[in-house]
Structures are given as structure tokens and as C-alpha cells.
Amino acid sequence: MSLIGAFDAKTHLSELLERVEKGERFTITRHGKPVAELVPVRPRDPARIAEALDRIEALTRTWTLGGSVRDAIDSGRNR
């Protein structure tokens, strides 16, 4: 992953986007410190998303707080 300063990234954004479309990745820095990554978008997998949502729904049917939400909050504060 190539490093590029924020000023240069702003100045050459169109060129960077073309390169990212081809698969390159960049870390954008400010004063030499990494602050962002410019990476290609990954296509979404609807089947994988649906499967994850199904698993979450199944968990919500079996998990309980063991009391009210207020009890859970207070319990966490008292630790």
C-alpha cells in the first residue's frame, strides 16, 4: 500500500481514483501520520449478508438480558 500526503491526494484525486479502480490501495497521511485508506470497493454478497442477518435473528430469540435494560445498565456501572 502506497503512502501519499493529504495535499497530494487532494491535488491528484482523479488519478488516484483511476488507479484504485484498477486495484491499487493508498494510505493518506497528514504530517506523516496515516489518517485514511483509499481502497477499492468490494462488491456486496447478498447471500452472505442474508445469512448473517439470519444468525443474528436466531441469537436474539435465545439470548436474554436476564432482567430489564435498566438493570443491565446499572449492573455495568457497578463493576
URWO-V244321 format. One record per backbone hydrogen bond with DSSP energy under -0.5 kcal/mol. CO is the residue of the C=O (numbers start at 1). NH is the residue of the N-H. Records with the same first field share a line. If there is no record, write none. Layout:
CO: NH ; NH
//
This chain:
2: 27
4: 29
5: 9
6: 10
7: 11
8: 12
10: 13
12: 16
13: 17
14: 18
15: 19
16: 20
17: 21
18: 22
19: 24
20: 23
25: 2
26: 28 ; 38
27: 4
28: 35 ; 36
29: 6
30: 33
33: 30
36: 28
37: 39
38: 26
44: 46
45: 49
46: 50
47: 51
48: 52
49: 53
50: 54
51: 55
52: 56
53: 57
54: 58
55: 59
56: 60
57: 61
58: 62
59: 62 ; 63
68: 72
69: 73
70: 74
71: 75
72: 76
73: 77
74: 78
76: 79
//
